[in-house]
Amino acid sequence: MSESINISLPTYQFSVDAYHRLVEVGILNENDKVELIEGQIIQMTPIKSPHAACVDRLGDLLRILFVKKSIVRSQNPITLGEHSEPEPDLAVVKYKADYYENAHPTPKEIYIAIEISQSTEQYDRTIKIPLYAKHGIPEAWLVNLNKKEIEIYQQPTEKGYSAISIYCLADTLQSKLLKKVLPVKQVIK
């Protein structure tokens, strides 16, 4: 008869600074597909063609909508507190003339964080979206390629977003942060 033993082993929680030092000393390579989430280094899933196309398409649409008023970053880090540096598929951030050359955007500079899900829906919905809410990012989007829906999360709290809207292909997406409406079928093909 096998006996199950519950053992809690200590783990090391990386800070953003320690995470950056791992790159500086060559333990991590800048090309490694990882992100720092709540102190843990998480390996990212390879990006499939439909996912990449959606990132490019939505990025182009957002750049047109936000021209010269903000920066639309594609798959670049944002710094959320001392222990998280996720890389959302897209982030609409406050305009800065240096394009964040000296530091990644922080929560007060981020308007929208966007995750595009093809094989990471559960991870994005249960880990990344709540992380964005916890740090006060006003709006997060989950573009669900499998269901052909866009979920808009608003009104962040420590426990998550308190307002969620779901848009399907026939809908026109409305966001408090967008001045114009955006047909969902322009984002998801």
Backbone torsions as a table, in degrees:
resi	resn	phi	psi	omega
1	MET	NA	128.2	179.1
2	SER	-92.0	141.6	-178.0
3	GLU	-109.3	133.6	177.7
4	SER	-90.8	128.5	179.5
5	ILE	-116.4	126.7	176.2
6	ASN	-90.2	112.4	178.9
7	ILE	-123.1	129.5	176.3
8	SER	-99.9	109.4	-179.9
9	LEU	-92.5	140.9	178.2
10	PRO	-68.5	142.2	175.8
11	THR	-122.1	158.1	178.8
12	TYR	-92.7	129.1	178.9
13	GLN	-101.8	114.5	-179.0
14	PHE	-77.2	140.9	169.7
15	SER	-89.0	166.6	176.3
16	VAL	-59.9	-41.5	179.0
17	ASP	-62.0	-45.0	179.2
18	ALA	-64.3	-38.8	177.7
19	TYR	-59.9	-44.3	178.6
20	HIS	-65.5	-37.0	178.9
21	ARG	-65.4	-32.7	176.8
22	LEU	-60.3	-33.8	175.8
23	VAL	-74.2	-45.0	-178.1
24	GLU	-58.7	-38.0	-178.5
25	VAL	-91.5	0.2	174.2
26	GLY	89.9	6.7	177.0
27	ILE	-71.1	-41.6	171.6
28	LEU	-109.9	146.2	177.3
29	ASN	-100.6	145.8	179.0
30	GLU	-59.6	-20.2	179.2
31	ASN	-90.4	-5.2	176.1
32	ASP	-63.0	136.9	179.8
33	LYS	-90.3	79.0	180.0
34	VAL	-136.6	161.5	173.2
35	GLU	-144.1	156.6	-179.2
36	LEU	-99.1	118.0	-179.4
37	ILE	-125.5	113.6	177.8
38	GLU	50.7	41.6	175.5
39	GLY	87.1	-6.7	-179.3
40	GLN	-105.1	137.7	176.5
41	ILE	-87.3	117.7	-174.2
42	ILE	-110.2	129.6	175.9
43	GLN	-77.4	132.2	-178.1
44	MET	-86.9	150.7	179.7
45	THR	-75.0	141.5	175.9
46	PRO	-58.1	146.6	-176.7
47	ILE	-92.0	126.0	177.9
48	LYS	-87.6	163.4	-176.0
49	SER	-57.0	-46.5	178.7
50	PRO	-60.2	-37.6	177.9
51	HIS	-63.5	-48.9	-179.6
52	ALA	-61.2	-42.0	179.5
53	ALA	-63.0	-40.2	179.3
54	CYS	-66.2	-41.1	177.1
55	VAL	-58.4	-47.5	-179.0
56	ASP	-65.1	-45.3	-177.8
57	ARG	-63.6	-50.8	-178.8
58	LEU	-66.6	-37.9	176.8
59	GLY	-58.5	-45.1	178.2
60	ASP	-62.4	-43.9	179.4
61	LEU	-62.4	-43.6	-179.5
62	LEU	-67.1	-37.3	178.6
63	ARG	-63.4	-34.9	176.6
64	ILE	-68.9	-44.0	-177.9
65	LEU	-68.7	-32.8	-175.7
66	PHE	-108.3	19.5	-173.5
67	VAL	-46.8	124.0	176.7
68	LYS	63.5	1.9	179.9
69	LYS	-102.3	-19.4	179.5
70	SER	-160.1	178.2	177.8
71	ILE	-115.6	134.9	175.2
72	VAL	-103.9	112.8	-177.8
73	ARG	-99.3	137.3	179.1
74	SER	-109.2	116.7	174.1
75	GLN	51.1	43.6	176.7
76	ASN	-116.6	153.7	-176.7
77	PRO	-67.5	151.1	167.0
78	ILE	-127.4	146.1	-178.1
79	THR	-101.9	120.4	-179.3
80	LEU	-118.2	92.4	178.8
81	GLY	73.8	-160.1	-173.8
82	GLU	-84.4	-18.7	-171.7
83	HIS	-126.1	12.5	-179.7
84	SER	-139.1	132.8	174.0
85	GLU	-141.6	72.7	-179.8
86	PRO	-72.7	166.6	176.6
87	GLU	-124.0	83.8	179.0
88	PRO	-62.0	155.3	178.8
89	ASP	-60.0	-39.8	175.3
90	LEU	-142.8	148.9	173.2
91	ALA	-142.7	130.6	173.8
92	VAL	-97.3	118.7	-173.3
93	VAL	-126.6	161.7	178.6
94	LYS	-56.4	139.5	179.2
95	TYR	-68.5	132.1	172.3
96	LYS	-135.3	134.2	-176.4
97	ALA	-59.1	-30.3	-178.8
98	ASP	-89.4	3.2	179.0
99	TYR	54.0	35.9	176.3
100	TYR	64.1	38.7	179.3
101	GLU	-64.9	-33.2	-175.5
102	ASN	-94.3	-16.4	178.7
103	ALA	-166.6	147.9	177.5
104	HIS	-69.7	155.7	177.6
105	PRO	-59.9	146.1	177.1
106	THR	-111.1	169.9	-174.2
107	PRO	-49.9	-40.7	-177.7
108	LYS	-68.5	-11.6	-179.7
109	GLU	-105.3	-0.9	-174.8
110	ILE	-105.9	125.4	177.5
111	TYR	-91.3	-47.9	-176.6
112	ILE	-140.0	134.2	170.0
113	ALA	-111.8	131.7	-174.3
114	ILE	-124.4	128.8	173.6
115	GLU	-113.5	132.9	176.3
116	ILE	-107.4	120.1	-172.5
117	SER	-111.4	125.3	170.0
118	GLN	-122.5	-46.9	177.4
119	SER	-122.7	6.9	-175.6
120	THR	-122.4	22.0	-174.3
121	GLU	-54.7	-48.5	-177.2
122	GLN	-64.4	-44.7	178.6
123	TYR	-61.7	-46.6	-179.4
124	ASP	-63.0	-43.4	-176.0
125	ARG	-73.1	-37.8	-173.7
126	THR	-97.7	-19.5	-178.6
127	ILE	-112.5	-57.1	-171.0
128	LYS	-75.7	-45.3	-180.0
129	ILE	-60.5	-48.0	176.5
130	PRO	-61.6	-32.7	176.9
131	LEU	-63.1	-41.5	178.2
132	TYR	-64.2	-41.1	178.0
133	ALA	-64.0	-45.5	-178.7
134	LYS	-55.4	-33.3	-178.0
135	HIS	-96.8	8.2	170.9
136	GLY	79.2	20.6	175.8
137	ILE	-68.8	123.3	-170.8
138	PRO	-57.7	-31.2	-175.3
139	GLU	-149.1	140.1	174.1
140	ALA	-132.8	143.1	178.4
141	TRP	-118.5	142.2	170.7
142	LEU	-120.2	107.9	178.3
143	VAL	-90.8	108.2	-175.0
144	ASN	-96.3	101.2	-176.8
145	LEU	-69.3	-30.5	-179.5
146	ASN	-70.6	-42.8	-179.6
147	LYS	-90.2	-8.1	-177.5
148	LYS	56.2	51.5	179.7
149	GLU	-135.1	157.1	171.3
150	ILE	-122.8	124.6	177.5
151	GLU	-101.5	127.8	178.3
152	ILE	-108.9	122.0	179.9
153	TYR	-106.6	129.2	-179.5
154	GLN	-137.8	168.7	179.7
155	GLN	61.6	71.0	-177.6
156	PRO	-68.9	143.5	172.4
157	THR	-133.6	174.4	177.0
158	GLU	-60.4	-27.8	-175.4
159	LYS	-99.4	-2.4	-178.8
160	GLY	140.5	-172.3	178.3
161	TYR	-89.1	139.2	-177.3
162	SER	-93.6	-9.1	177.5
163	ALA	-128.8	126.1	179.9
164	ILE	-130.9	130.3	175.4
165	SER	-122.1	139.6	179.7
166	ILE	-118.6	130.1	-178.4
167	TYR	-119.5	135.1	177.8
168	CYS	-105.2	-179.3	-174.0
169	LEU	-55.6	-33.7	-177.3
170	ALA	-80.0	-8.7	-174.2
171	ASP	-89.4	162.7	170.9
172	THR	-110.2	119.8	-176.6
173	LEU	-70.5	136.0	176.2
174	GLN	-127.5	131.4	-179.2
175	SER	-131.5	145.7	176.9
176	LYS	-63.9	-25.3	-176.4
177	LEU	-90.2	-17.7	176.9
178	LEU	-90.4	134.6	177.9
179	LYS	-83.5	-19.1	179.3
180	LYS	-120.1	161.2	176.6
181	VAL	-84.9	157.7	-176.5
182	LEU	-132.6	112.4	176.7
183	PRO	-62.7	128.6	-178.1
184	VAL	-58.7	-36.8	-178.0
185	LYS	-65.8	-12.6	172.7
186	GLN	-79.7	-19.7	-178.0
187	VAL	-94.9	-47.9	-177.3
188	ILE	-109.0	125.3	178.9
189	LYS	-101.2	NA	NA
